[in-house]
Amino acid sequence: MRVFADKMLDLTEHQAEEIAKRWCKSVRTNSRTPSYHTRPEEKCLPQAVSFYKNLRRMYFSEKPYEEVWLYFTRFAEERHAEGIPLHETIYALIMMRRHIWLYAEFQALFMTAVDMHQAIDSINRVILLFDHAMYAITQKCQEMTRREFAEELWKERFTY
């Protein structure tokens, strides 16, 4: 499995720009991500490129949840600051995951039955990372929303 994962992660890391461009084109036209429709490509690309280049570190980490937590709480803060709603942030993340597999399939990375079996193992590991990411993002967004609500409430009650 390690050999296939290395092959897939090498492809993802070395082709991060190309995969991110394809993701960016999709996210900027998808009906489920309207907040991205007017975002210039140069604002969208860095978030996907960064993820694709950091995937290997998270994938092979001895403590993947901690790695994912650190990376994706910051990701959540950045999307929140950009005004991207939580549901769109999550869907954009789902699309990032999908574009890894679309690109790998396009490059004919899965040639034999053994490759397909190893691909399934790798896909399961990546899905686990994304599950952790979605949990971290939703928890961080909920925390930021509570904080903003408390600040607004404070301002309303104690403004002179």
N, C-alpha and C positions, 0 to 999 in steps of 0.2 A: 504493500500500500504506500509506503514511503516514497518509492520510486515514482509512482503515478502522481502522488500529491506534489512531489518536487517538480514534476513536469508541468502540472497544472498551475502551480504557484509561480514557477518561472515564467510561464506564458502570461499569467495575469500581471506579474510585476513588470516584465519587459514590455508588455503591450498596454500598460496602464492608460496611456494617453489615448490610444485608439479605442479601447473598451469604454473609457470615460466619454469620448466623443459620441459614440453610439448611444450610450446611456443618456447623455445630455440631450441629444436629438429626441429620444423617446420621452424623457421626462418633461421636456418643454412642449410636447404636443399631446400628452396623455390627458384624457378627460378627468382623471382622478387626481391630477397634480396641477390645477389651474394657477397656483401661486408661482409656479416655475415658468409659465408661458411667456411672461414678459421679462424674465431674468436673462440678462445677456449671457452668452456662452462662457465668457471669462469669469463670471460669478459662479456658474454651475460646475464647470470642469474641476476646479481644485478640490471640491469635496469628494468627488469620485476618484480622482487620481490619487489623492492621499489615502483613501481607503484601500484601493487596489495595491498600492505600494506597501501598505502596512499589514496586509492580510497574512503574509507568511509569518510575521512575528506573533500574531494572535493565534494562528493555526497551530504552531508548534510550541506554544508556551506551555510550561508546566502548570501554570495557573491561568488558563485562558479567560476565566470569568473576570479576574482582576484586570487583565490586559484590555479586555473588551469594555469593562466598566470605565476605565480611565479614558480610553479613546472615545467612546460613544457618549459619555456625559458631556464632554467638550463639544462633540458633534451636535448634541441636543441644544446646548447653550447657543451655539452659532446659528442653528436653524431658527431657534426661538428669537434671537436678536434680529434675524432677517425677516421676521414676521411670517415664517412658514408654519402653518397649523400642524399640530401633532399628527393628524391622520395623513396629511400629505408627506410629512417627514418619513413616516413609517412606510408609506407606499413607495416613495422614492428609494428607500433602503431595499425594499423587496425587488424593485427594478434593478438595483445595483447587483443584487445576488443573481438575478435572472440573466443579466448580461455577461456574467462570468461564464455561465454554462452555454449561452448562445455563441459566444466567441470561441470557446473551447470546441464546441461541436463544429463550428464553421472552419476551424483549423484542423479538423479531422483528428483530434487528439484521442478519440475513442476508436481504435481500429480493430481490436480483437475482443473476444469474449472476456478474456482476463482483464483487458483495459476497462471494459464495461463494469466488471465486478469491482475493480479498484476505484472506478469513478463513483460507484454507488457509495462505497465507504467514505470517499473524500467528500461527496455531496452531503452525506449525513453529518460529517464533522463541521462543514461550513454552515449547514443549517443550524447546528447547535450554536455556533458563534453568532449567527444572526438572531437566534432566539434570545440569547443573552443580550445582544445589542438592543433589541426591541424592548426588553424589560428595563434596561438601563435608561434608554431614551424616555420611555413613558414615566418612569419614576422621577427622573430629573425634571421633565416638563411639569409634572404634577407639583413638585417641590417649588419650581419657579412660579407657577400659577398661584399657589398658596401664598407665597411671599408677596407677589404683586397685589393680590387681593387684600392682604393684611395692610400693606402700605397705603392702598387706596382708602381702606376703611379708616385708618389712622388719620389721613388727610381730611376726610369728610368730617370726622368727629372733632378734630382738634385744630381746625383752621380758624383763625381769628379774623 
